[in-house]
Amino acid sequence: MAEAKKAPKGPPKKGAWKLYEKKGDKLERKNKSCPKCGQGFFMAQHEDRVYCGGCGYTEFQKKKQV
């Protein structure tokens, strides 16, 4: 019989380190900030849009013509 898997202890690790890029001695944001909410809110990068989870602000990107 297969052994039972143990659940990880503590909360899951956040991926905030994915939102920044190190350039020299400075950190730069990879994603755009929300124009309504300010610098503290990142916008989620989707295939055809960028979206703010805080206020719902959405910017659609134009589709590329082939």
N, CA, C and O atoms as a CHARMM CRD file, in Angstrom:
* protein
*
  264
    1    1 MET  N      0.82900  -1.17100   0.00000 PROA 1      0.00000
    2    1 MET  CA     0.00000   0.00000   0.00000 PROA 1      0.00000
    3    1 MET  C      0.88200   1.24500   0.00000 PROA 1      0.00000
    4    1 MET  O      1.95500   1.24100   0.60200 PROA 1      0.00000
    5    2 ALA  N      0.44200   2.30200  -0.66500 PROA 2      0.00000
    6    2 ALA  CA     1.22500   3.53700  -0.74500 PROA 2      0.00000
    7    2 ALA  C      1.19100   4.29000   0.57700 PROA 2      0.00000
    8    2 ALA  O      0.20200   4.25400   1.30900 PROA 2      0.00000
    9    3 GLU  N      2.30000   4.97600   0.86500 PROA 3      0.00000
   10    3 GLU  CA     2.37300   5.75600   2.09500 PROA 3      0.00000
   11    3 GLU  C      1.60700   7.06600   1.93900 PROA 3      0.00000
   12    3 GLU  O      1.55700   7.64100   0.85100 PROA 3      0.00000
   13    4 ALA  N      1.01900   7.52500   3.02100 PROA 4      0.00000
   14    4 ALA  CA     0.27200   8.78100   2.99500 PROA 4      0.00000
   15    4 ALA  C      1.25200   9.95200   2.88600 PROA 4      0.00000
   16    4 ALA  O      2.31100   9.94000   3.51300 PROA 4      0.00000
   17    5 LYS  N      0.89700  10.95200   2.09600 PROA 5      0.00000
   18    5 LYS  CA     1.73900  12.14300   1.94700 PROA 5      0.00000
   19    5 LYS  C      1.52300  13.06800   3.13000 PROA 5      0.00000
   20    5 LYS  O      0.40400  13.21800   3.62200 PROA 5      0.00000
   21    6 LYS  N      2.61000  13.68700   3.58200 PROA 6      0.00000
   22    6 LYS  CA     2.51100  14.64000   4.68400 PROA 6      0.00000
   23    6 LYS  C      2.20900  16.02200   4.13100 PROA 6      0.00000
   24    6 LYS  O      2.77700  16.43000   3.11800 PROA 6      0.00000
   25    7 ALA  N      1.31800  16.73900   4.79400 PROA 7      0.00000
   26    7 ALA  CA     0.98500  18.10100   4.39300 PROA 7      0.00000
   27    7 ALA  C      2.12500  19.03300   4.80300 PROA 7      0.00000
   28    7 ALA  O      2.69900  18.85300   5.87700 PROA 7      0.00000
   29    8 PRO  N      2.47000  20.02700   3.97400 PROA 8      0.00000
   30    8 PRO  CA     3.53900  20.96200   4.35100 PROA 8      0.00000
   31    8 PRO  C      3.11400  21.80200   5.55700 PROA 8      0.00000
   32    8 PRO  O      1.95200  22.18900   5.68700 PROA 8      0.00000
   33    9 LYS  N      4.07900  22.07100   6.43000 PROA 9      0.00000
   34    9 LYS  CA     3.78600  22.87000   7.61800 PROA 9      0.00000
   35    9 LYS  C      3.88100  24.34800   7.28400 PROA 9      0.00000
   36    9 LYS  O      4.73800  24.75900   6.50300 PROA 9      0.00000
   37   10 GLY  N      3.01400  25.13600   7.86600 PROA 10     0.00000
   38   10 GLY  CA     3.04300  26.57600   7.68900 PROA 10     0.00000
   39   10 GLY  C      2.33200  27.01600   6.41600 PROA 10     0.00000
   40   10 GLY  O      1.89800  26.18500   5.61800 PROA 10     0.00000
   41   11 PRO  N      2.21700  28.31500   6.23400 PROA 11     0.00000
   42   11 PRO  CA     1.53400  28.83800   5.05100 PROA 11     0.00000
   43   11 PRO  C      2.37700  28.63100   3.79300 PROA 11     0.00000
   44   11 PRO  O      3.60100  28.53200   3.88000 PROA 11     0.00000
   45   12 PRO  N      1.74000  28.56600   2.63800 PROA 12     0.00000
   46   12 PRO  CA     2.51400  28.41000   1.40400 PROA 12     0.00000
   47   12 PRO  C      3.37700  29.64300   1.15200 PROA 12     0.00000
   48   12 PRO  O      3.01100  30.75500   1.53100 PROA 12     0.00000
   49   13 LYS  N      4.52500  29.43400   0.50800 PROA 13     0.00000
   50   13 LYS  CA     5.42600  30.54400   0.24300 PROA 13     0.00000
   51   13 LYS  C      4.87300  31.41000  -0.87600 PROA 13     0.00000
   52   13 LYS  O      4.36000  30.90400  -1.87400 PROA 13     0.00000
   53   14 LYS  N      4.97800  32.68600  -0.70500 PROA 14     0.00000
   54   14 LYS  CA     4.50000  33.63500  -1.70200 PROA 14     0.00000
   55   14 LYS  C      5.53000  33.80400  -2.79400 PROA 14     0.00000
   56   14 LYS  O      6.71200  33.54200  -2.57000 PROA 14     0.00000
   57   15 GLY  N      5.11600  34.23200  -3.95700 PROA 15     0.00000
   58   15 GLY  CA     6.01600  34.41300  -5.08600 PROA 15     0.00000
   59   15 GLY  C      6.37300  35.86700  -5.31700 PROA 15     0.00000
   60   15 GLY  O      6.55800  36.27900  -6.46200 PROA 15     0.00000
   61   16 ALA  N      6.47500  36.65700  -4.25300 PROA 16     0.00000
   62   16 ALA  CA     6.77600  38.07800  -4.39900 PROA 16     0.00000
   63   16 ALA  C      8.15500  38.31000  -5.00800 PROA 16     0.00000
   64   16 ALA  O      8.38500  39.33400  -5.65200 PROA 16     0.00000
   65   17 TRP  N      9.06800  37.37100  -4.80900 PROA 17     0.00000
   66   17 TRP  CA    10.41300  37.51600  -5.35500 PROA 17     0.00000
   67   17 TRP  C     10.39600  37.45100  -6.87900 PROA 17     0.00000
   68   17 TRP  O     11.36100  37.86800  -7.52000 PROA 17     0.00000
   69   18 LYS  N      9.32300  36.93900  -7.46900 PROA 18     0.00000
   70   18 LYS  CA     9.21000  36.87900  -8.92500 PROA 18     0.00000
   71   18 LYS  C      8.84400  38.23500  -9.52500 PROA 18     0.00000
   72   18 LYS  O      8.97800  38.42200 -10.73400 PROA 18     0.00000
   73   19 LEU  N      8.39100  39.17300  -8.71800 PROA 19     0.00000
   74   19 LEU  CA     7.92300  40.46600  -9.20900 PROA 19     0.00000
   75   19 LEU  C      9.02800  41.50600  -9.30900 PROA 19     0.00000
   76   19 LEU  O      8.79000  42.61100  -9.79700 PROA 19     0.00000
   77   20 TYR  N     10.22800  41.17500  -8.85700 PROA 20     0.00000
   78   20 TYR  CA    11.34100  42.10900  -8.86900 PROA 20     0.00000
   79   20 TYR  C     12.52100  41.53100  -9.63200 PROA 20     0.00000
   80   20 TYR  O     12.68000  40.31400  -9.72000 PROA 20     0.00000
   81   21 GLU  N     13.34900  42.41200 -10.18300 PROA 21     0.00000
   82   21 GLU  CA    14.55300  42.00900 -10.89000 PROA 21     0.00000
   83   21 GLU  C     15.70800  42.84300 -10.36700 PROA 21     0.00000
   84   21 GLU  O     15.57800  44.05700 -10.20700 PROA 21     0.00000
   85   22 LYS  N     16.83400  42.20400 -10.10000 PROA 22     0.00000
   86   22 LYS  CA    17.98700  42.91500  -9.56200 PROA 22     0.00000
   87   22 LYS  C     18.84200  43.43500 -10.71400 PROA 22     0.00000
   88   22 LYS  O     19.26400  42.67400 -11.58500 PROA 22     0.00000
   89   23 LYS  N     19.08700  44.73700 -10.70300 PROA 23     0.00000
   90   23 LYS  CA    19.95400  45.37400 -11.68600 PROA 23     0.00000
   91   23 LYS  C     20.97900  46.19700 -10.92500 PROA 23     0.00000
   92   23 LYS  O     20.67500  47.27500 -10.41300 PROA 23     0.00000
   93   24 GLY  N     22.19300  45.67700 -10.85700 PROA 24     0.00000
   94   24 GLY  CA    23.23000  46.35900 -10.09100 PROA 24     0.00000
   95   24 GLY  C     22.91300  46.28100  -8.61000 PROA 24     0.00000
   96   24 GLY  O     22.75200  45.19100  -8.06200 PROA 24     0.00000
   97   25 ASP  N     22.82300  47.43200  -7.96200 PROA 25     0.00000
   98   25 ASP  CA    22.49400  47.49300  -6.54300 PROA 25     0.00000
   99   25 ASP  C     21.02500  47.79600  -6.29500 PROA 25     0.00000
  100   25 ASP  O     20.60500  47.91700  -5.14500 PROA 25     0.00000
  101   26 LYS  N     20.24200  47.91800  -7.35400 PROA 26     0.00000
  102   26 LYS  CA    18.84100  48.30200  -7.21700 PROA 26     0.00000
  103   26 LYS  C     17.90700  47.17200  -7.62700 PROA 26     0.00000
  104   26 LYS  O     18.27700  46.28800  -8.40000 PROA 26     0.00000
  105   27 LEU  N     16.69000  47.21700  -7.09400 PROA 27     0.00000
  106   27 LEU  CA    15.63700  46.30300  -7.49600 PROA 27     0.00000
  107   27 LEU  C     14.65800  47.05100  -8.39000 PROA 27     0.00000
  108   27 LEU  O     14.27800  48.18300  -8.09000 PROA 27     0.00000
  109   28 GLU  N     14.25100  46.42300  -9.48600 PROA 28     0.00000
  110   28 GLU  CA    13.27100  47.03000 -10.38300 PROA 28     0.00000
  111   28 GLU  C     12.05400  46.12600 -10.46000 PROA 28     0.00000
  112   28 GLU  O     12.17100  44.90100 -10.43000 PROA 28     0.00000
  113   29 ARG  N     10.89200  46.74200 -10.55800 PROA 29     0.00000
  114   29 ARG  CA     9.66000  45.98600 -10.68600 PROA 29     0.00000
  115   29 ARG  C      9.52900  45.43000 -12.09000 PROA 29     0.00000
  116   29 ARG  O      9.85200  46.11200 -13.06300 PROA 29     0.00000
  117   30 LYS  N      9.05700  44.19800 -12.20400 PROA 30     0.00000
  118   30 LYS  CA     8.83900  43.59400 -13.51000 PROA 30     0.00000
  119   30 LYS  C      7.45700  43.96200 -14.04500 PROA 30     0.00000
  120   30 LYS  O      7.30800  44.28800 -15.22200 PROA 30     0.00000
  121   31 ASN  N      6.45300  43.90900 -13.17800 PROA 31     0.00000
  122   31 ASN  CA     5.08700  44.19900 -13.59900 PROA 31     0.00000
  123   31 ASN  C      4.76300  45.67500 -13.42400 PROA 31     0.00000
  124   31 ASN  O      5.40500  46.38500 -12.65000 PROA 31     0.00000
  125   32 LYS  N      3.77100  46.10800 -14.14600 PROA 32     0.00000
  126   32 LYS  CA     3.30600  47.47900 -14.08800 PROA 32     0.00000
  127   32 LYS  C      2.51500  47.70600 -12.79600 PROA 32     0.00000
  128   32 LYS  O      1.88300  46.77800 -12.29000 PROA 32     0.00000
  129   33 SER  N      2.54300  48.92100 -12.26500 PROA 33     0.00000
  130   33 SER  CA     1.75300  49.28600 -11.09500 PROA 33     0.00000
  131   33 SER  C      0.40500  49.84200 -11.54500 PROA 33     0.00000
  132   33 SER  O      0.28100  50.38200 -12.64400 PROA 33     0.00000
  133   34 CYS  N     -0.59100  49.70600 -10.69200 PROA 34     0.00000
  134   34 CYS  CA    -1.93500  50.18500 -11.01400 PROA 34     0.00000
  135   34 CYS  C     -1.97800  51.71100 -10.95900 PROA 34     0.00000
  136   34 CYS  O     -1.53200  52.29700  -9.97300 PROA 34     0.00000
  137   35 PRO  N     -2.50700  52.36900 -12.00000 PROA 35     0.00000
  138   35 PRO  CA    -2.59200  53.83200 -11.98000 PROA 35     0.00000
  139   35 PRO  C     -3.62400  54.35900 -10.98500 PROA 35     0.00000
  140   35 PRO  O     -3.50200  55.49600 -10.53100 PROA 35     0.00000
  141   36 LYS  N     -4.63400  53.56700 -10.63300 PROA 36     0.00000
  142   36 LYS  CA    -5.65700  54.00500  -9.67300 PROA 36     0.00000
  143   36 LYS  C     -5.22900  53.75800  -8.23400 PROA 36     0.00000
  144   36 LYS  O     -5.40200  54.62500  -7.37700 PROA 36     0.00000
  145   37 CYS  N     -4.67300  52.58500  -7.96200 PROA 37     0.00000
  146   37 CYS  CA    -4.31900  52.19900  -6.58700 PROA 37     0.00000
  147   37 CYS  C     -2.97100  52.73600  -6.14400 PROA 37     0.00000
  148   37 CYS  O     -2.77300  52.98900  -4.95600 PROA 37     0.00000
  149   38 GLY  N     -2.04400  52.91700  -7.06500 PROA 38     0.00000
  150   38 GLY  CA    -0.73600  53.45300  -6.71300 PROA 38     0.00000
  151   38 GLY  C      0.36600  52.41800  -6.77900 PROA 38     0.00000
  152   38 GLY  O      0.17100  51.31900  -7.29900 PROA 38     0.00000
  153   39 GLN  N      1.52800  52.77500  -6.24900 PROA 39     0.00000
  154   39 GLN  CA     2.73400  51.97200  -6.36800 PROA 39     0.00000
  155   39 GLN  C      2.67400  50.65500  -5.59700 PROA 39     0.00000
  156   39 GLN  O      3.45600  49.75600  -5.90700 PROA 39     0.00000
  157   40 GLY  N      1.81300  50.49400  -4.63600 PROA 40     0.00000
  158   40 GLY  CA     1.76400  49.28900  -3.82400 PROA 40     0.00000
  159   40 GLY  C      1.05300  48.11600  -4.46800 PROA 40     0.00000
  160   40 GLY  O      1.10300  47.00400  -3.94100 PROA 40     0.00000
  161   41 PHE  N      0.39000  48.33800  -5.60200 PROA 41     0.00000
  162   41 PHE  CA    -0.39600  47.28500  -6.22700 PROA 41     0.00000
  163   41 PHE  C      0.17100  46.93800  -7.59900 PROA 41     0.00000
  164   41 PHE  O      0.26400  47.79800  -8.47600 PROA 41     0.00000
  165   42 PHE  N      0.54400  45.68300  -7.77900 PROA 42     0.00000
  166   42 PHE  CA     1.00400  45.20600  -9.07700 PROA 42     0.00000
  167   42 PHE  C     -0.19000  44.79700  -9.91500 PROA 42     0.00000
  168   42 PHE  O     -1.22400  44.38900  -9.38700 PROA 42     0.00000
  169   43 MET  N     -0.04000  44.90800 -11.21800 PROA 43     0.00000
  170   43 MET  CA    -1.07500  44.44800 -12.12400 PROA 43     0.00000
  171   43 MET  C     -0.68000  43.07300 -12.64200 PROA 43     0.00000
  172   43 MET  O      0.47600  42.84400 -12.99900 PROA 43     0.00000
  173   44 ALA  N     -1.64600  42.15900 -12.68200 PROA 44     0.00000
  174   44 ALA  CA    -1.39700  40.79000 -13.13500 PROA 44     0.00000
  175   44 ALA  C     -1.24900  40.78200 -14.65000 PROA 44     0.00000
  176   44 ALA  O     -2.01400  41.43500 -15.36000 PROA 44     0.00000
  177   45 GLN  N     -0.27400  40.05100 -15.13400 PROA 45     0.00000
  178   45 GLN  CA     0.01100  39.97100 -16.55500 PROA 45     0.00000
  179   45 GLN  C     -0.70300  38.75300 -17.12300 PROA 45     0.00000
  180   45 GLN  O     -0.35300  37.62200 -16.78700 PROA 45     0.00000
  181   46 HSD  N     -1.70900  38.96800 -17.98600 PROA 46     0.00000
  182   46 HSD  CA    -2.42400  37.89600 -18.65600 PROA 46     0.00000
  183   46 HSD  C     -2.04800  37.90900 -20.13500 PROA 46     0.00000
  184   46 HSD  O     -1.28900  38.76700 -20.58500 PROA 46     0.00000
  185   47 GLU  N     -2.58000  36.96200 -20.87500 PROA 47     0.00000
  186   47 GLU  CA    -2.23000  36.82800 -22.29300 PROA 47     0.00000
  187   47 GLU  C     -2.64900  38.04500 -23.10900 PROA 47     0.00000
  188   47 GLU  O     -1.90500  38.49800 -23.97900 PROA 47     0.00000
  189   48 ASP  N     -3.84400  38.57800 -22.82900 PROA 48     0.00000
  190   48 ASP  CA    -4.36200  39.67400 -23.64700 PROA 48     0.00000
  191   48 ASP  C     -4.66700  40.94300 -22.85700 PROA 48     0.00000
  192   48 ASP  O     -5.24800  41.88200 -23.40300 PROA 48     0.00000
  193   49 ARG  N     -4.28000  40.98700 -21.56700 PROA 49     0.00000
  194   49 ARG  CA    -4.61300  42.15100 -20.74300 PROA 49     0.00000
  195   49 ARG  C     -3.72000  42.19500 -19.51000 PROA 49     0.00000
  196   49 ARG  O     -3.05000  41.21900 -19.17400 PROA 49     0.00000
  197   50 VAL  N     -3.72500  43.35400 -18.84000 PROA 50     0.00000
  198   50 VAL  CA    -3.13800  43.48700 -17.50800 PROA 50     0.00000
  199   50 VAL  C     -4.27600  43.89300 -16.58000 PROA 50     0.00000
  200   50 VAL  O     -5.12100  44.70700 -16.95300 PROA 50     0.00000
  201   51 TYR  N     -4.30300  43.32800 -15.36400 PROA 51     0.00000
  202   51 TYR  CA    -5.45600  43.45600 -14.48500 PROA 51     0.00000
  203   51 TYR  C     -5.00900  43.74800 -13.05900 PROA 51     0.00000
  204   51 TYR  O     -4.06100  43.13800 -12.56500 PROA 51     0.00000
  205   52 CYS  N     -5.69000  44.67900 -12.39800 PROA 52     0.00000
  206   52 CYS  CA    -5.43800  44.98600 -10.98700 PROA 52     0.00000
  207   52 CYS  C     -6.45500  44.22500 -10.14500 PROA 52     0.00000
  208   52 CYS  O     -7.66100  44.37600 -10.34100 PROA 52     0.00000
  209   53 GLY  N     -5.97700  43.41200  -9.21300 PROA 53     0.00000
  210   53 GLY  CA    -6.86300  42.64800  -8.34500 PROA 53     0.00000
  211   53 GLY  C     -7.49200  43.49200  -7.25600 PROA 53     0.00000
  212   53 GLY  O     -8.49700  43.09400  -6.66700 PROA 53     0.00000
  213   54 GLY  N     -6.91300  44.66100  -6.97800 PROA 54     0.00000
  214   54 GLY  CA    -7.44500  45.51800  -5.92000 PROA 54     0.00000
  215   54 GLY  C     -8.70200  46.26500  -6.32600 PROA 54     0.00000
  216   54 GLY  O     -9.69600  46.26300  -5.60000 PROA 54     0.00000
  217   55 CYS  N     -8.65600  46.90700  -7.49000 PROA 55     0.00000
  218   55 CYS  CA    -9.78600  47.74000  -7.89800 PROA 55     0.00000
  219   55 CYS  C    -10.48500  47.23300  -9.16100 PROA 55     0.00000
  220   55 CYS  O    -11.56800  47.71200  -9.49700 PROA 55     0.00000
  221   56 GLY  N     -9.88300  46.27100  -9.86300 PROA 56     0.00000
  222   56 GLY  CA   -10.50100  45.73100 -11.06500 PROA 56     0.00000
  223   56 GLY  C    -10.14500  46.46900 -12.33700 PROA 56     0.00000
  224   56 GLY  O    -10.71100  46.18600 -13.39300 PROA 56     0.00000
  225   57 TYR  N     -9.21200  47.41800 -12.25600 PROA 57     0.00000
  226   57 TYR  CA    -8.78200  48.17700 -13.43100 PROA 57     0.00000
  227   57 TYR  C     -8.13600  47.22200 -14.43100 PROA 57     0.00000
  228   57 TYR  O     -7.29400  46.40700 -14.05300 PROA 57     0.00000
  229   58 THR  N     -8.52700  47.31900 -15.72100 PROA 58     0.00000
  230   58 THR  CA    -8.02700  46.42800 -16.75100 PROA 58     0.00000
  231   58 THR  C     -7.56600  47.23800 -17.94900 PROA 58     0.00000
  232   58 THR  O     -8.23900  48.18400 -18.36100 PROA 58     0.00000
  233   59 GLU  N     -6.42700  46.87300 -18.50600 PROA 59     0.00000
  234   59 GLU  CA    -5.93800  47.44500 -19.75700 PROA 59     0.00000
  235   59 GLU  C     -5.81400  46.29900 -20.75900 PROA 59     0.00000
  236   59 GLU  O     -5.07200  45.34500 -20.52500 PROA 59     0.00000
  237   60 PHE  N     -6.52900  46.38900 -21.86100 PROA 60     0.00000
  238   60 PHE  CA    -6.45300  45.35600 -22.88800 PROA 60     0.00000
  239   60 PHE  C     -5.31400  45.68000 -23.84700 PROA 60     0.00000
  240   60 PHE  O     -5.05900  46.84200 -24.16400 PROA 60     0.00000
  241   61 GLN  N     -4.63700  44.62900 -24.29900 PROA 61     0.00000
  242   61 GLN  CA    -3.54600  44.80000 -25.23900 PROA 61     0.00000
  243   61 GLN  C     -4.05300  44.47400 -26.63400 PROA 61     0.00000
  244   61 GLN  O     -4.88100  43.58100 -26.81000 PROA 61     0.00000
  245   62 LYS  N     -3.55300  45.20200 -27.62100 PROA 62     0.00000
  246   62 LYS  CA    -3.96500  44.97000 -28.99500 PROA 62     0.00000
  247   62 LYS  C     -3.41100  43.64600 -29.47800 PROA 62     0.00000
  248   62 LYS  O     -2.29200  43.26400 -29.13800 PROA 62     0.00000
  249   63 LYS  N     -4.21700  42.94500 -30.28300 PROA 63     0.00000
  250   63 LYS  CA    -3.76800  41.68900 -30.84400 PROA 63     0.00000
  251   63 LYS  C     -2.83400  41.96200 -32.00500 PROA 63     0.00000
  252   63 LYS  O     -3.03200  42.90900 -32.76700 PROA 63     0.00000
  253   64 LYS  N     -1.81100  41.12400 -32.13400 PROA 64     0.00000
  254   64 LYS  CA    -0.86600  41.28100 -33.21900 PROA 64     0.00000
  255   64 LYS  C     -1.45300  40.70900 -34.50300 PROA 64     0.00000
  256   64 LYS  O     -1.97200  39.59300 -34.50700 PROA 64     0.00000
  257   65 GLN  N     -1.37300  41.46400 -35.58300 PROA 65     0.00000
  258   65 GLN  CA    -1.85800  41.00000 -36.88700 PROA 65     0.00000
  259   65 GLN  C     -0.81200  40.10900 -37.52100 PROA 65     0.00000
  260   65 GLN  O      0.37600  40.43300 -37.50400 PROA 65     0.00000
  261   66 VAL  N     -1.23700  39.00000 -38.07400 PROA 66     0.00000
  262   66 VAL  CA    -0.30000  38.06400 -38.72000 PROA 66     0.00000
  263   66 VAL  C     -0.22700  38.33900 -40.19300 PROA 66     0.00000
  264   66 VAL  O      0.50500  37.65900 -40.91300 PROA 66     0.00000
